[in-house]
């Protein structure tokens, strides 16, 4: 800055500016020819201006750092008040801290008089490149945030999604882990999971259990209904609210009709009562003269 002021005060021939060596020589001559009191005055002015910028930059940095800490404290309290998942809370705090710190550094540097245009453009370009390279991961990442914030399900819920059904064992920032009834571990990407259909059986705590029983045409339907309902009613897992066990004739098929028995049960008891009643129907129906339909085919042979 000092050299620039001195050069502005002196006239430098245009031809001499074409060569760096000539410019340097001319600058040295200008400094030598400048009175000492002018050099001191110019240096003091420059030092004062630069000192003010340094003090302003320090003040901005200290105030900015204090604000960042306050903002992080507010975000932490909001997350605790809403009982957000610990992994989501940690991510939000880290993301906020990094983003605001970068903004604070850029602002502080710009106060010192440094051109930050190239630096900001570099950050923007890097962000675009990283975003394109990690587009799938970022989609799962944002899906994980949506799941953790809106909570369509929680750990311990039995859900069906993406063609799989099982109990949720963990919800991570990019994937959700479930265990199927046969103890297979399925990892579902959060991106597709948050954008797809989720069937959560644990929301209300109850689930309807259905049994479809086939009986031949000519069967005493009233008797079949009564036997089936008596088996269901006496099971300890049956819940009579929102509805008591009931049965209806659901369809007519070739050679048999289908009776559909329904009962409400707690989610945790679903598979126990389902298999128990299946076994009871198999044992008790034949004892009451209610046999299963036997496939048959009538063949007619004509003599030529």
Secondary structure, DSSP 4 states (H G I P E B T S, - for coil): -HHHHHHHHS---TGGGGSHHHHHHHHHHHHHHS-HHHHHHHHHHHHHHHHHHHHHHHHHHHHHHHHHHHHHHHHHHHHHHTT--HHHHHHHHHHHHHHHHHHHHHHHHHHTT---HHHHHHHHHHHHHHHHHTHHHHHHHHHHHHHHHH-SS-TT-EEEETTEEEEEEEE-SSEEEEE-TT--EEEEEHHHHHHS--EETTSSSEEEEEEEEEEETT--HHHHHHHHHHHHHTSTTEE-SS---EEEEEEEETTEEEEEEEEEEEGGGHHHHHHHHHHHHHHHHHHTT-PPP-----------
